[in-house]
Structures are given as structure tokens and as C-alpha cells.
Amino acid sequence: MLDTTMKNQLKAYLEKLTKPVELIATLDDSAKSAEIKELLAEIAELSEKVTFREDNTLPERKPSFLITNPGSHSGPRFAGSPLGHEFTSLVLALLQTGGHPSKETQALLDQIRQLDDDLHFETYYSLSCHNCPDVVQALNLMAILNPRISHTAIDGGVFQNEIQDRNVMGVPAVFLNGKEFGQGRMSLAEIVSKVDVNADKRTADELNKRDAYEVLIVGSGPAGAAAAIYSARKGIRTALLGERFGGQVLDTVDIENYISVPKTEGSKLAGAESARQRIRYRRYRQPERQQTDPCQRRRRPAHYSDRLWRRAEVAQHYHRDRRTLA
Ligand SMILES: Cc1cc2nc3c(=O)[nH]c(=O)nc-3n(C[C@H](O)[C@H](O)[C@H](O)COP(=O)(O)OP(=O)(O)OC[C@H]3O[C@@H](n4cnc5c(N)ncnc54)[C@H](O)[C@@H]3O)c2cc1C
């Protein structure tokens, strides 16, 4: 299954494991099951810390396999093939199950560990989907960190009957406890904020302690970002509300003919937008500029709007004079 280069690379990664990892496969006599068996056996050969066994009695999709630690039954599961764009997700799941730390913030990791609901996620992906690995990796990490969370990443090409039965129109498509949860690219923070019901209250309490905003912009895509820039540059205390900063541009790899940008990628453009806003805002904060520019409205001290750039995506509780829908 894996060529020599891939094996060498994976072997080097698996040297980072600090805890043993067990791969438990649930297989049938299909060709896909034989493929998965061969792949898992090859992976297990690359590290003494990885073992592989079959348990075909489990009430799980076939073929599928759980990535866990010996003696445990929790962790991420792949149903179908974890190759194509999902190979990175497989490698990360192996590493993180084996004790390699995630690069997410400690606060977010702690929030995931403290979730006290039983959350069973299923994600449908395709091997050619660019947006799927982020979602699969986020949910895999949640399943690794918290035993009350499970995640099965399902290859829609292998389980086409489920794609039809559940009317999946695009991938990634995520189901939580059997119900539709979301579709398209989602970050770990977005997923956690959606399932952590207490987080809304915590955020609302934090926001209620703040002074009132003068303008609330609903929607944090390019239009919302532009509205926020031109509001904040006039010294108006501005808040930007949205689930994710970047809007639709995050849903595509190729962005072409965006004004003055012949070709870029969605995630790069969203990153560039947020960086540009910070730069522009700092420019307009300079006191000498404020005094000489007659257009500058300085109703409130400059630091009021500064919070916007530290937290572009905020919750619902605002007092406001104006609203903009973008
Ligand atoms: C696959 C794809 C490829 C594309 N390729 C190109 C391209 O090559 N070149 C190009 O110029 N354009 C391209 N576009 C179009 C471009 O992404 C959009 O024109 C642009 O994102 C529109 O910006 P917007 O801010 O108006 O809306 P959006 O980007 O849609 O942002 C609106 C935001 O508002 C949020 N929102 C909506 N309702 C609420 C609510 N009630 N509360 C809070 N938030 C809410 C949404 O979640 C979203 O984040 C592409 C779009 C897609 C999907």
C-alpha cells in the first residue's frame, strides 16, 4: 500500500510516539477490507509502539478501524480508506493518540477535556476534498482528548448508501448524535463553541462587562471586514459578529480576480485580510494622524476598538446604536 518514501517518512514521524497505540480493525471479506488490513499491518511494522489487531465482532462499519491506546476503546475511527487528503489526518491521529501534543491553545484543549456530554460525531469525506482534513482532524483530536466524544470519519466513496440515505449533498458533512451538525470547513474552535453550551454564557458574561459598542456588524466575510475597517478607522467603537472570520473565501482553495489579487487561496486571503486590518487600524490609531485628519471622528479613546482585532468573532450580547448586515 505504502511506497518506500512514504514508509520512511511515516517511520520518522512514528518515532515521536511516547505512548503505545493500538489499531483495532473491524473487517469483512471485501477488497476494501483487504486493503485496510494491508495498510494497518504496514503501519504497525514501522514502529514498536504500534500494534494492530482485528475484532470483526464489533457493531461497527466494515471496513473501519479505531485508533486507540491498549486497554482503551475510545479514540478516532476511520471507516473506509484514510488515503488521499486524509492521509495527513491518519498520521496526526496516530501521533496525537501516541502522546504527541497538539498545537492548539491550552485553553481550547482544556475546554475540550471538560466537555461533559456524550458526543458522537460522524463526518463524511471524499479523498479529493480539500476542506475535509481540517474538520476530520479537529474531531479526531476531540475524540482523543475526551473519552465521552467519539468520531468516525467516513469515506463517502466506500459508504455511498449512507450518502444517499442521509441526503449528503457535499463534504465534509458532519452529523452529531445522528443529526446534521454542519457542512463545509469548520475550525476546532468553531466546533467546540457550538457544542459547549456553557461557553455562550461565559462569553456573554465577559461581553456584558464591556462598554457599549456603537456599531455592530453581523457577518465576518469580506464585506463585514470592509465595513469594520471603515467604521473603526473613523474612531467608531465597532464590533464584528460572525461564526468564522473570512466568510465564503474559506470554502475555496482558488480565489481568482479578487480586486488587485489575480490569484490566491481562500485561507491565505482570509489571513491576509485580518493582518491588513490590524495594520490599517494601527495606522489610524497614531495620535498625530488623529489630530491632523479632519475626517477622524474620535468619540471614544482609540483602545476601545482595539479589542475588535484581538477577538474578531464574538458572541451575541451587544448594546448598539447601529447595525450593519454584511
Ligand atoms: C467555492 C467558492 C469559490 C469562490 N471563488 C471566488 C473567486 O475566485 N473570486 C472572487 O472574487 N470570489 C469568489 N468567491 C466569492 C466570494 O467568496 C464572495 O463573493 C465573498 O465571500 C462575499 O463576501 P461577503 O462578505 O458578502 O459574504 P460571505 O463571504 O458569505 O460572508 C458572510 C458571513 O456572514 C455570516 N453570517 C450570515 N448570517 C449570519 C448571521 N445571522 N449571524 C452571524 N453571521 C452570519 C456567514 O457565516 C459569513 O461568514 C467564491 C465563493 C465560493 C463559495
Ligand as a Chemical Component Dictionary entry (heavy atoms), coordinates in Angstrom:
data_LIG
# 
_chem_comp.id                   LIG 
_chem_comp.type                 NON-POLYMER 
_chem_comp.pdbx_formal_charge   0 
_chem_comp.three_letter_code    LIG 
# 
loop_
_chem_comp_atom.comp_id 
_chem_comp_atom.atom_id 
_chem_comp_atom.alt_atom_id 
_chem_comp_atom.type_symbol 
_chem_comp_atom.charge 
_chem_comp_atom.model_Cartn_x 
_chem_comp_atom.model_Cartn_y 
_chem_comp_atom.model_Cartn_z 
_chem_comp_atom.pdbx_ordinal 
LIG C1  C1  C 0 -16.278 27.920 -3.833 1  
LIG C2  C2  C 0 -16.216 29.430 -3.972 2  
LIG C3  C3  C 0 -15.280 29.987 -4.843 3  
LIG C4  C4  C 0 -15.196 31.384 -4.983 4  
LIG N1  N1  N 0 -14.250 31.905 -5.823 5  
LIG C5  C5  C 0 -14.141 33.249 -5.949 6  
LIG C6  C6  C 0 -13.132 33.822 -6.772 7  
LIG O1  O1  O 0 -12.342 33.099 -7.406 8  
LIG N2  N2  N 0 -13.032 35.187 -6.860 9  
LIG C7  C7  C 0 -13.887 36.007 -6.158 10 
LIG O2  O2  O 0 -13.738 37.234 -6.249 11 
LIG N3  N3  N 0 -14.870 35.477 -5.361 12 
LIG C8  C8  C 0 -15.004 34.144 -5.248 13 
LIG N4  N4  N 0 -15.992 33.600 -4.452 14 
LIG C9  C9  C 0 -16.988 34.513 -3.904 15 
LIG C10 C10 C 0 -16.521 35.228 -2.644 16 
LIG O3  O3  O 0 -16.063 34.289 -1.693 17 
LIG C11 C11 C 0 -17.726 36.007 -2.147 18 
LIG O4  O4  O 0 -18.111 36.949 -3.127 19 
LIG C12 C12 C 0 -17.416 36.769 -0.870 20 
LIG O5  O5  O 0 -17.017 35.886 0.158  21 
LIG C13 C13 C 0 -18.668 37.537 -0.416 22 
LIG O6  O6  O 0 -18.353 38.219 0.754  23 
LIG P1  P1  P 0 -19.478 38.634 1.793  24 
LIG O7  O7  O 0 -18.767 39.207 2.979  25 
LIG O8  O8  O 0 -20.501 39.472 1.099  26 
LIG O9  O9  O 0 -20.271 37.308 2.177  27 
LIG P2  P2  P 0 -19.738 35.954 2.858  28 
LIG O10 O10 O 0 -18.348 35.630 2.470  29 
LIG O11 O11 O 0 -20.812 34.950 2.557  30 
LIG O12 O12 O 0 -19.768 36.299 4.395  31 
LIG C14 C14 C 0 -20.956 36.448 5.114  32 
LIG C15 C15 C 0 -20.688 36.000 6.524  33 
LIG O13 O13 O 0 -21.841 36.288 7.308  34 
LIG C16 C16 C 0 -22.083 35.204 8.176  35 
LIG N5  N5  N 0 -23.494 35.228 8.561  36 
LIG C17 C17 C 0 -24.560 35.041 7.773  37 
LIG N6  N6  N 0 -25.671 35.158 8.512  38 
LIG C18 C18 C 0 -25.285 35.445 9.776  39 
LIG C19 C19 C 0 -25.982 35.682 10.977 40 
LIG N7  N7  N 0 -27.312 35.683 11.034 41 
LIG N8  N8  N 0 -25.266 35.912 12.088 42 
LIG C20 C20 C 0 -23.912 35.939 12.058 43 
LIG N9  N9  N 0 -23.209 35.733 10.926 44 
LIG C21 C21 C 0 -23.898 35.480 9.808  45 
LIG C22 C22 C 0 -21.690 33.984 7.363  46 
LIG O14 O14 O 0 -21.410 32.890 8.218  47 
LIG C23 C23 C 0 -20.430 34.507 6.656  48 
LIG O15 O15 O 0 -19.279 34.284 7.443  49 
LIG C24 C24 C 0 -16.080 32.224 -4.264 50 
LIG C25 C25 C 0 -17.021 31.664 -3.376 51 
LIG C26 C26 C 0 -17.071 30.278 -3.216 52 
LIG C27 C27 C 0 -18.082 29.686 -2.238 53 
# 
loop_
_chem_comp_bond.comp_id 
_chem_comp_bond.atom_id_1 
_chem_comp_bond.atom_id_2 
_chem_comp_bond.value_order 
_chem_comp_bond.pdbx_ordinal 
LIG C1  C2  SING 1  
LIG C2  C3  SING 2  
LIG C2  C26 DOUB 3  
LIG C3  C4  DOUB 4  
LIG C4  N1  SING 5  
LIG C4  C24 SING 6  
LIG N1  C5  DOUB 7  
LIG C5  C6  SING 8  
LIG C5  C8  SING 9  
LIG C6  O1  DOUB 10 
LIG C6  N2  SING 11 
LIG N2  C7  SING 12 
LIG C7  O2  DOUB 13 
LIG C7  N3  SING 14 
LIG N3  C8  DOUB 15 
LIG C8  N4  SING 16 
LIG N4  C9  SING 17 
LIG N4  C24 SING 18 
LIG C9  C10 SING 19 
LIG C10 O3  SING 20 
LIG C10 C11 SING 21 
LIG C11 O4  SING 22 
LIG C11 C12 SING 23 
LIG C12 O5  SING 24 
LIG C12 C13 SING 25 
LIG C13 O6  SING 26 
LIG O6  P1  SING 27 
LIG P1  O7  DOUB 28 
LIG P1  O8  SING 29 
LIG P1  O9  SING 30 
LIG O9  P2  SING 31 
LIG P2  O10 DOUB 32 
LIG P2  O11 SING 33 
LIG P2  O12 SING 34 
LIG O12 C14 SING 35 
LIG C14 C15 SING 36 
LIG C15 O13 SING 37 
LIG C15 C23 SING 38 
LIG O13 C16 SING 39 
LIG C16 N5  SING 40 
LIG C16 C22 SING 41 
LIG N5  C17 SING 42 
LIG N5  C21 SING 43 
LIG C17 N6  DOUB 44 
LIG N6  C18 SING 45 
LIG C18 C19 SING 46 
LIG C18 C21 DOUB 47 
LIG C19 N7  SING 48 
LIG C19 N8  DOUB 49 
LIG N8  C20 SING 50 
LIG C20 N9  DOUB 51 
LIG N9  C21 SING 52 
LIG C22 O14 SING 53 
LIG C22 C23 SING 54 
LIG C23 O15 SING 55 
LIG C24 C25 DOUB 56 
LIG C25 C26 SING 57 
LIG C26 C27 SING 58 
# 
